[in-house]
Amino acid sequence: MSAYSEKDRLWFLEQLKSEQCLCERSKKPMFSFCYRCYKALPADMQKGLYLQIGDGYEEAYEEAVKYLEENVW
């Protein structure tokens, strides 16, 4: 069973649909982050953001946010 609830998965989907990155810059809907934040991530983290919700995306997203918090924001 997934460590994420349906409510969690819906939150990740809303973040994807959003037009605002967590850094508060604008981003395109269905992109995880704005261009600046995305390009600041190591290539392996960027690749993880192409996984589907429920198939590893959640973990990749949280890992990317942690990296950005510690190194960029």
C-alpha positions as CSV (number, residue, x, y, z in Angstrom):
1,M,0.0,0.0,0.0
2,S,1.2,3.5,-0.8
3,A,2.4,5.7,2.0
4,Y,0.3,8.5,0.6
5,S,-3.4,8.9,1.0
6,E,-5.9,9.9,-1.6
7,K,-6.0,13.4,0.0
8,D,-2.2,13.5,-0.4
9,R,-2.3,12.5,-4.1
10,L,-4.9,15.2,-4.7
11,W,-2.6,17.8,-3.1
12,F,0.2,16.8,-5.4
13,L,-2.2,17.0,-8.4
14,E,-3.3,20.5,-7.3
15,Q,0.4,21.6,-7.1
16,L,0.9,20.3,-10.6
17,K,-2.2,22.2,-11.9
18,S,-1.1,25.4,-10.1
19,E,0.4,28.3,-11.9
20,Q,2.6,29.3,-8.9
21,C,5.8,27.6,-8.0
22,L,6.6,27.0,-4.3
23,C,9.2,29.8,-4.6
24,E,6.2,32.1,-5.5
25,R,7.2,32.6,-9.1
26,S,4.8,31.8,-11.9
27,K,5.0,28.4,-13.5
28,K,3.2,26.5,-16.3
29,P,0.4,24.2,-15.2
30,M,1.4,20.5,-15.2
31,F,5.0,21.5,-14.4
32,S,6.3,20.8,-10.9
33,F,8.3,24.0,-10.6
34,C,9.2,27.2,-12.4
35,Y,12.0,27.0,-14.9
36,R,14.6,28.5,-12.5
37,C,13.8,26.0,-9.7
38,Y,13.6,23.1,-12.1
39,K,17.0,23.9,-13.7
40,A,18.6,24.3,-10.2
41,L,17.8,20.6,-9.5
42,P,20.4,17.9,-10.3
43,A,19.5,15.9,-13.5
44,D,18.5,12.8,-11.6
45,M,16.0,14.8,-9.6
46,Q,14.6,16.4,-12.7
47,K,13.9,12.9,-14.2
48,G,12.0,11.8,-11.1
49,L,9.5,14.6,-11.6
50,Y,8.3,12.8,-14.8
51,L,7.0,9.8,-12.8
52,Q,3.3,9.5,-12.4
53,I,1.4,10.3,-9.2
54,G,1.2,7.0,-7.4
55,D,4.2,5.7,-9.1
56,G,7.0,7.6,-7.4
57,Y,6.2,11.2,-8.2
58,E,5.4,12.1,-4.6
59,E,8.8,10.9,-3.3
60,A,10.6,12.7,-6.2
61,Y,8.7,15.9,-5.6
62,E,9.4,15.9,-1.8
63,E,13.1,15.2,-2.5
64,A,13.2,18.1,-4.9
65,V,11.6,20.4,-2.5
66,K,14.0,19.5,0.2
67,Y,16.9,20.0,-2.1
68,L,15.6,23.4,-3.2
69,E,15.0,24.5,0.4
70,E,18.5,23.6,1.4
71,N,20.3,24.9,-1.7
72,V,18.3,27.4,-3.6
73,W,15.6,29.1,-1.5
